[in-house]
Amino acid sequence: MPVNERRVWLHRIACTHRTWRPRHRPPFTLPQCCRDAALNDPSPPTHPLPPLPLLSPPQSYTRRPAAPRTLHQPWPPVPLQQSHHGVLPANVACTGKTSPRLLHDLLTYDPRHQERAGRNLLTSAPLPHDPHQPPVAAVPRRNCRHTLRTKSEQSRLPPAGQQIDEISVYKVASYCNTCRWHVDVVVDFRADAAHRNEACQRASHDWPLHHFLYQGEDDGGSSPAGSRLSPRTYRFHCSAPRCSVQLKITLKPPRFSDHDIETLTNQAQLRQRWERAKQLAGERADAVMARRVDALDYLNTYLHDCLNPAKGKARIPLLNRKFLKTFGQDCDSILMGLGFTKNLEKDEDGSMDEIWYLPRPDEASDPLEANLRNTIEDARYELDTLMQAFPENERRNCRHQPIYSLDAHPDLERLLTCNDCEF
């Protein structure tokens, strides 16, 4: 038998065993018994095979029309209900998070990209799986995976080795040395008069972990850069019947905006200030242009001096050689935002000179209260991060001393009572 006829014959035999199948099933293979019979018997069939009937797919395999795909589908309005914790969404019990999950979401929540993501990663439940929609990333790709460091001056923590006091308020103040956002976590263990406080802990058989329910957002004010860089505060409470723990998470944008950093470190702007300094000060001007790292280094020194006041370091004349070539008159808004002030004073020869005064923060007080001292400390942490990003050879001869702060993750786990949680 010619080879082509044998192929046609084998194909007709295979068709007698073939039935309709959906496309996702594996391709049909001829049974081994039929293949052996066809190969061992070289003679063609004595009669032609009947035509194959056209089979219609079973009703159970009929494909349903796909749902229309939309980029963003608006969520239906959520009804509210009244409870002893205030006005809460009716389905709030379904959107709670255990303390390890809430901590995980905090470390991946980035307010800068919340609008693009279409949801708040910290306060909302994970998106449900929809097989008819394209997959959605659990964490937006651009979000910063925060590496939080503890700001010890602004934190209130129980002593090491001591159990958490269930009648106190604790705070972990931290900042991310990647995106420079500041994160404050305040845990209030105090119970009100109407409820008995039995905080969740691992030793409890019924309530080993906190289960936090979202209560609402406080108005954190506005920012010139828009809502994307506005401070925000979220409040949660534990759903356990006898646990009265209240949780407050505050996220604050960096003290130095991208425009501020560009103003302080841009090489072209530094050259323009140096040229203007030579026009204003004449022979008193410095003969060398400021480096890109000098503005950060000098500003860090000024802030350190105002936190540790010493005689003779409270004022800076505008015609100071280093100040004039580094800051000039272009950085006034940055300095005033940190608490610097300026005034005109009469010189010995009777001329009026412009003088800058360092900020005057109050003495260190209650970490739960925000003040000018916290602003200056935050700025120093950010300056430390920015300077560490410069190569070591460019930081040569700087007065800057690195700030060594501890990882905030153990402190956060301890306050949220999940430091001994096993995953």
C-alpha positions in Angstrom: 0.0 0.0 0.0 1.4 3.4 -0.9 2.4 5.5 2.1 -0.1 8.3 1.5 -3.0 5.8 1.3 -1.9 4.2 4.6 -1.9 7.6 6.3 -5.5 8.3 5.0 -6.6 4.9 6.2 -5.1 5.3 9.6 -6.7 8.7 9.8 -10.2 7.3 9.1 -9.7 4.6 11.7 -8.8 7.3 14.3 -11.9 9.3 13.4 -14.1 6.4 14.3 -12.8 6.5 17.9 -12.8 10.3 18.1 -15.6 12.2 19.9 -16.2 15.9 20.5 -14.0 17.4 23.2 -13.5 20.9 24.5 -10.3 22.7 23.4 -8.6 22.7 26.8 -8.5 18.8 26.8 -5.3 17.0 25.7 -5.3 16.0 21.9 -6.7 12.6 21.0 -4.4 9.7 20.5 -5.3 6.5 18.6 -5.6 3.5 21.0 -2.7 1.1 20.8 -4.8 -1.8 19.8 -6.0 0.0 16.7 -2.6 1.1 15.7 -1.2 -2.4 16.0 -4.0 -3.8 13.9 -3.6 -1.2 11.2 0.2 -1.7 11.0 0.0 -5.5 11.0 -2.7 -5.7 8.3 -1.3 -4.0 5.1 -4.5 -4.7 3.1 -6.9 -1.8 2.6 -10.5 -2.1 4.0 -12.9 -4.1 1.9 -15.6 -1.5 2.1 -15.4 2.2 2.5 -16.1 3.6 5.9 -19.4 5.5 6.4 -19.2 9.3 6.7 -18.7 10.6 10.2 -21.7 12.4 11.7 -21.3 16.0 12.8 -21.5 16.0 16.6 -22.7 19.1 18.4 -21.0 19.9 21.7 -22.9 18.7 24.8 -24.9 21.4 26.6 -22.7 21.1 29.7 -19.7 22.2 27.6 -21.3 25.2 26.1 -19.1 28.2 26.8 -20.8 31.1 28.6 -20.3 34.6 27.3 -17.4 36.3 29.0 -18.2 39.2 31.4 -17.4 42.6 30.0 -13.9 43.7 31.1 -13.5 47.1 32.6 -10.4 48.7 34.1 -12.0 50.0 37.3 -15.4 48.9 38.5 -16.9 51.2 41.2 -17.7 49.4 44.4 -21.3 49.6 45.6 -21.9 51.9 48.6 -21.4 50.2 51.9 -24.2 50.5 54.4 -23.3 51.7 57.9 -24.2 50.3 61.3 -24.0 51.7 64.8 -21.9 49.9 67.4 -20.2 50.6 70.7 -17.1 51.6 68.7 -18.9 54.2 66.6 -20.4 54.1 63.1 -18.8 51.3 61.2 -19.5 49.7 57.8 -22.0 46.8 57.9 -19.5 44.3 56.6 -16.6 45.6 58.7 -16.3 42.2 60.4 -15.2 40.7 57.1 -12.5 43.2 56.5 -10.5 42.9 59.7 -6.9 41.9 59.8 -4.8 40.0 62.3 -1.8 41.9 63.7 0.8 40.0 61.5 -1.2 40.7 58.4 -1.7 44.4 59.3 2.0 44.8 59.9 2.8 43.1 56.6 0.4 45.5 54.8 1.9 48.5 56.6 5.4 47.6 55.3 4.2 47.4 51.7 1.7 50.3 51.8 2.8 53.4 49.8 0.5 56.4 49.9 2.2 57.9 46.8 0.7 55.2 44.5 -2.6 54.7 46.2 -4.6 56.4 43.5 -3.0 54.4 40.7 -3.7 51.2 42.6 -7.4 52.1 43.0 -7.5 51.0 46.7 -5.9 51.5 50.1 -3.7 48.5 50.7 -3.6 49.2 54.5 -7.3 49.6 55.3 -9.0 47.5 52.6 -9.4 43.7 52.3 -7.4 41.9 49.6 -9.1 41.9 46.2 -11.2 38.8 45.5 -10.2 36.5 42.7 -12.1 37.0 39.5 -11.4 34.3 36.8 -13.0 36.6 34.1 -10.6 39.5 34.8 -6.9 39.8 34.3 -4.8 39.1 37.4 -4.1 42.0 39.7 -0.9 42.2 41.7 -1.4 41.9 45.5 1.1 44.8 46.0 1.5 47.5 43.3 4.9 47.2 41.6 6.0 50.7 42.4 5.2 50.5 46.1 8.2 50.9 48.4 9.0 47.8 50.6 9.7 49.9 53.7 12.8 49.3 55.8 11.7 51.1 58.9 14.2 52.4 61.5 13.3 53.4 65.0 13.5 57.0 66.1 14.3 56.4 69.7 13.8 60.1 70.7 10.2 60.0 69.7 9.2 56.5 70.8 7.8 55.2 74.1 8.5 51.6 74.5 8.3 49.2 77.6 11.7 48.3 79.0 13.4 45.3 77.4 12.3 42.1 79.0 9.3 43.6 80.7 5.7 42.6 79.8 3.5 45.2 78.1 1.5 47.2 80.7 -2.2 47.0 79.8 -2.9 50.4 81.3 -0.4 52.4 79.2 0.0 54.0 75.7 3.1 53.0 73.7 4.5 54.5 70.5 7.0 53.4 67.8 8.2 56.3 65.8 10.1 55.2 62.7 11.2 56.3 59.3 12.0 54.5 56.0 15.5 55.0 54.8 14.4 54.2 51.3 11.5 56.5 50.6 12.0 58.8 53.7 8.4 58.6 54.8 7.8 58.7 58.6 5.5 56.1 60.3 4.2 56.4 63.8 2.3 53.5 65.4 0.5 54.3 68.7 -1.1 51.4 70.7 -3.5 52.4 73.5 -4.0 49.6 76.0 -6.2 51.7 78.3 -9.7 50.4 78.9 -12.7 52.6 79.2 -14.9 52.4 82.3 -17.6 50.3 80.6 -15.3 47.5 79.4 -12.9 45.2 81.1 -9.5 45.0 79.5 -8.1 41.6 78.7 -5.6 42.2 75.9 -5.1 39.5 73.3 -1.9 37.5 73.9 -0.4 34.2 72.9 -1.1 32.7 76.4 -4.9 33.2 75.7 -6.6 30.1 74.3 -9.5 32.1 72.8 -7.7 35.3 71.6 -4.0 34.7 70.9 -3.8 37.5 68.3 -5.3 40.9 67.9 -7.9 41.2 65.1 -8.0 44.8 64.0 -11.1 46.4 62.4 -10.7 49.7 60.5 -12.5 52.6 62.2 -11.8 55.6 60.0 -9.3 58.2 58.9 -8.4 61.4 60.6 -8.0 64.7 58.7 -4.2 65.1 58.5 -4.3 68.5 56.6 -3.4 69.3 53.1 0.0 69.5 51.3 1.1 71.9 48.6 2.0 68.8 46.5 -1.6 67.5 46.7 -3.3 64.6 48.5 -0.6 62.2 47.3 1.9 63.7 49.8 -0.5 64.6 52.6 -0.1 63.2 56.1 -2.8 60.7 57.0 -3.8 58.9 60.2 -5.8 55.6 60.3 -7.5 54.2 63.4 -8.2 50.6 64.2 -9.6 48.7 67.2 -9.4 45.0 68.2 -12.5 43.0 67.7 -12.0 40.7 70.7 -14.9 41.2 73.2 -12.8 42.0 76.2 -9.8 43.6 74.4 -10.0 47.4 74.3 -6.8 48.0 72.4 -6.9 51.0 70.1 -4.4 51.4 67.3 -3.4 54.6 65.4 -1.1 54.6 62.4 0.2 57.9 61.1 2.1 58.3 57.9 3.9 61.6 57.2 5.7 62.6 53.9 9.4 63.5 53.9 10.4 66.9 55.3 12.4 67.6 52.2 10.6 67.4 48.9 12.2 66.4 45.6 12.3 70.0 44.6 14.0 70.9 47.9 16.7 68.3 47.3 17.2 69.5 43.8 17.6 73.1 45.0 20.2 72.1 47.6 22.3 69.7 45.5 21.9 70.8 41.8 25.4 71.6 40.4 24.2 74.4 38.1 22.3 76.2 40.9 25.3 75.9 43.2 27.5 77.6 40.5 24.9 80.4 40.1 25.0 81.0 43.9 28.7 81.1 43.9 28.7 83.7 41.1 26.2 85.8 43.0 28.3 85.4 46.2 31.3 86.9 44.5 29.2 89.9 43.4 27.7 90.4 46.9 30.8 89.8 49.0 33.5 90.7 46.6 36.9 89.7 47.9 35.3 88.1 51.0 33.6 85.4 48.9 35.0 81.9 48.9 37.3 81.1 46.1 36.0 77.5 45.7 32.4 76.5 44.6 30.4 74.4 47.1 30.1 70.7 46.5 26.8 68.9 46.0 27.0 67.3 49.5 28.0 70.5 51.3 24.5 71.9 51.6 23.3 68.7 53.3 26.3 68.7 55.5 26.1 72.3 56.6 22.3 72.1 57.2 22.8 68.9 59.3 25.4 70.8 61.4 23.0 73.7 62.0 20.2 71.4 63.1 22.5 69.5 65.4 23.6 72.8 67.0 20.0 74.0 67.6 19.2 70.7 69.3 22.3 71.1 71.5 22.5 74.9 71.9 25.9 76.4 72.7 27.0 80.0 73.1 28.0 81.7 69.8 26.3 79.3 67.5 22.8 80.7 67.4 23.3 83.1 64.5 24.6 83.0 60.9 25.4 86.2 58.9 24.2 86.0 55.3 27.7 87.1 54.2 29.3 84.1 55.9 31.4 82.6 53.2 30.2 79.0 53.4 26.6 80.0 54.0 26.5 82.5 51.1 28.0 80.3 48.4 25.9 77.2 49.6 22.5 78.6 50.4 22.5 82.2 49.1 19.0 83.6 48.9 17.5 80.7 47.0 16.9 78.4 50.0 14.9 80.7 52.2 11.7 78.7 52.1 13.6 75.5 53.0 15.2 77.1 56.0 12.0 78.8 57.2 10.1 75.5 57.0 12.6 74.1 59.5 12.2 77.0 62.0 15.0 79.3 60.9 14.3 83.0 61.1 16.1 86.1 59.7 16.4 89.7 60.7 18.3 92.8 59.9 21.0 94.0 62.4 23.1 97.1 62.4 26.8 96.4 61.9 29.7 98.2 63.7 30.1 100.5 60.7 26.4 101.4 60.8 25.4 99.2 57.8 22.4 96.8 58.0 23.3 93.1 57.6 20.9 90.2 57.2 21.3 87.6 59.9 19.8 84.1 60.1 18.9 82.6 63.5 18.8 78.9 64.2 15.5 77.3 65.3 14.7 77.2 69.0 13.0 74.0 69.8 11.7 73.1 73.2 13.3 70.6 75.4 12.5 66.9 74.9 9.1 66.2 76.4 6.3 63.6 75.9 6.9 61.5 72.8 3.2 61.5 72.2 3.1 65.2 71.5 4.3 66.7 68.2 6.5 69.8 68.3 9.2 71.7 66.4 11.8 69.4 67.9 10.3 66.4 66.2 10.4 68.3 62.9 14.1 69.0 63.3 14.9 65.4 64.3 13.0 64.1 61.3 15.0 66.4 59.0 18.3 65.1 60.5 17.2 61.5 59.8 16.5 62.4 56.2 19.7 64.3 55.8 21.6 61.3 57.1 19.9 59.1 54.5 20.6 61.5 51.7 24.2 61.9 52.6 24.7 58.2 52.9 23.6 57.9 49.2 26.6 59.9 48.1 29.8 58.0 47.3 32.4 58.0 50.1 34.9 60.0 48.1 32.4 62.8 47.8 31.7 62.9 51.5 35.4 63.4 52.4 36.0 66.2 54.9 32.3 66.4 55.9 31.4 67.0 59.5 28.5 64.6 59.2 28.4 61.7 61.7 26.2 58.8 60.6 23.1 58.1 62.7 22.9 54.5 63.7 19.3 53.5 64.4 17.8 50.1 65.0 15.4 48.1 62.9 11.8 49.0 63.9 10.3 45.6 63.0 10.9 43.9 66.4 9.5 46.9 68.2 6.4 46.9 66.0 5.9 43.2 66.5 6.2 43.6 70.2 3.6 46.3 70.5 1.2 44.4 68.2 1.7 41.3 70.3 2.9 39.1 67.4 6.6 39.0 68.2 6.3 35.3 69.1 3.9 34.4 66.3 5.0 31.4 64.2 4.1 31.4 60.5 
